[in-house]
Amino acid sequence: MSESKAVDAAQISVEVAYARPDTQLILQLSVPVGATIEQAIEQSKILQQFPEIDLSQSKVGIFGKLSKKTTELKAGDRVEIYRPLIADPKEVRRRREAEGKRMKKGGGDAQAATDENTQKKPA
């Protein structure tokens, strides 16, 4: 076996992803077998492209499942860097309920939709 094939065999292909409301980036890269999430992020140089990412504070995961930065990667994994939530979804629901508002499927105000549907239409 040639030396270049041995080096290739010791590498796995992974993706590193980050998204903002205005843009998203998914980078494919090869990392050594046994590389961690944190090592893949550093190797991808995504932190230079998005300086707002604070890896010490940001949560990370693999395919939407929260993971520790020390988790070892497997071939084909997609590392995702998550942005902090703007509002706590549970708190938003509690506040809406306290105000007496109901949500309809799709996220609008159900009471307003009901009021619109029950208004008399001119004949």
Secondary structure, DSSP 8 states (H G I E B T S, - for coil): --HHHHHHHTEEEEEEEEE-SS-EEEEEEEEETT-BHHHHHHHHTHHHH-TT--TTT-EEEETTEEE-TT-B--TT-EEEEE---SS-HHHHHHHHHHTT--B-TTSSBHHHHHHHHHS----
